[in-house]
Every structure is written in C-alpha cells, then in structure tokens.
Amino acid sequence: MAELIVALILILLNGVFSLSELAVVSARKSRLRMMAEQRKAGARAALALAEEPGRFLSTVQIGITLIGVLSGAFSGATLGHRMTDILRNHGLYILDAIAGAFRADNADLDPEAIRREDGSWLLSGSMPVDEMADLLRITLPARREYQTVGGLVIASLQRLPSTGEATQIQGWRFEVVDMDGRRIDKVLAVQAA
C-alpha cells in the first residue's frame, strides 16, 4: 500500500509542475500587469515569470523529468509484480502475452536452454521458471515471488549469488556460471546422482 501512495504522490507532483508550466506559458501579460497594479497576491511573481520564463521553465522541465524517472524506477519494479498478480487472479494474462510476444521475436538469437552431452542443462537466468520446471520435470510452488531461473536461484540462496555458487533444488544442482553485473546470466543445472 505504501508503494501506491508514493506513486500517487509522484504523479501529483508531476501534475503540479506541468500545470505551473502551462499557467506561465498561457498567462496573458496584460492581465497579469493589471492584477499586479491591484496588488493581487502572487501577481508580481507570476508577471516576472511570464516576462522571463526561461529559468523557471527549465527548472520545471528538470523537475518533470526527475519525477518521471523516479516514478518509473519505483513503480515499475514495485507495482508491476502486484498488478500482474491481481490481473492473473482475475484470469487476465495480458502482461504474460505481451512479454511472450517480445520473447518470441528473438527466441532464435540466444536459446534459453541448451542440453549438454553429459545430460546437464545450460539455462539462461532470464528463462521463465515454469518452462525450466517442465524441462527438468520438477514441481514448483504455485505461489512464489520469482518468475525466472535467476529468481529461483536467488530465492533458494536468499541472497544475490556470485559466480560458482550453487544450490540444490529437488534433486538438481543449480550452479551460477555467469553473472552480468548483478544479474544472473547463465545457470548450469546438473541432476544429482
């Protein structure tokens, strides 16, 4: 709930900046001069901004851009999972369909799973965990916080791993073989003997 409140506050701030910009740009200077002569509150400040709007408008644009970046970074990561869960609970798989369409476009470029001669699997960290579970014939909990193979490894270790670290899950050893910064890029899955 706190995430939603923060997102709404950022949206309201963005609206304040946008409306103040619109007010300064669309204000009639003759009307502002008349109001300033009548000593109306804020009329002189508005007139000064309308006569030389450059500094004010650039500050407003920086504020709008900053709020856009903050709200995108904050709400995209935080609210995306919640909205997906809410939509799925109502039988709507819109985001899955969109993601699937994009994944299908470049599926031939880098396969998500490669079977090796020794029977192990080299898996992409971004591979959907449901596809991996079908491939390895393992059962995953219906309710979970992760959607990818990398997320499964992080959830099992309960932290971000380093290259070479491994975890055991349902008779399989999952070893992180490549990291891309803080993202798990490749995982080697070997069936335990």
Long-range contacts (C-beta under 8 A, 24 or more apart in sequence): 3-74, 3-75, 3-78, 3-79, 3-82, 4-79, 6-74, 6-75, 7-71, 7-74, 7-75, 7-78, 7-79, 10-67, 10-70, 10-71, 10-74, 10-75, 11-71, 13-63, 13-67, 14-64, 14-67, 14-68, 14-71, 17-60, 17-63, 17-64, 17-67, 18-60, 18-64, 20-60, 21-57, 21-60, 21-61, 21-64, 24-49, 24-50, 24-53, 24-56, 24-57, 25-53, 25-57, 81-145, 118-190, 119-190, 119-191, 120-188, 120-189, 120-190, 120-191, 121-188, 121-189, 122-177, 122-186, 122-187, 122-188, 122-189, 123-149, 123-186, 123-187, 123-188, 123-189, 124-149, 124-185, 124-186, 124-187, 125-149, 125-150, 125-153, 125-183, 125-184, 125-185, 125-186, 125-187, 126-150, 132-189, 136-172, 136-189, 136-191, 138-169, 138-170, 138-171, 138-172, 139-170, 149-174, 149-184, 149-187, 150-183, 150-184, 150-187, 153-184, 153-187, 154-184, 168-192
